[in-house]
Amino acid sequence: MGFIALLIATAVAIAGSAAYFSIFGLAQIWNAAFWGVVIMATSLEIGKLVTVSYLYRYWNDTIK
């Protein structure tokens, strides 16, 4: 159980830091449209998580 908790914590930390640098890095590049970029990049990051979750659940059905 300890290893699973460590695995989850590590995955959340990696995904969170990648999302942070992606969202706020893009927002700094296009500073004039800060909130628009934040909303767009946040939706892209959520879409990545949903896609990975879908593939994890339905991988065997998807590749047939």
C-alpha positions, 0 to 999 in steps of 0.5 A, a space after each residue: 500500500 505504501 508503494 501505491 501511495 508513493 506512485 500516486 504522489 509521484 504521478 500527481 507531482 509530475 503531472 502538476 509541475 508539467 501543467 504548471 510550467 505549460 500553463 504559466 509558461 505559455 501565459 508569460 509568452 502571450 502576456 497580453 492575453 494572459 487569462 485566455 491562454 490560461 483557460 486554453 492551456 488548462 483545458 488542454 491539460 484536462 484533455 490530456 488527463 481524460 485521454 490517458 484515463 480513457 486509454 487506460 480503461 478501454 485500451 483492449 477495446 480501442 486497439 481491436 
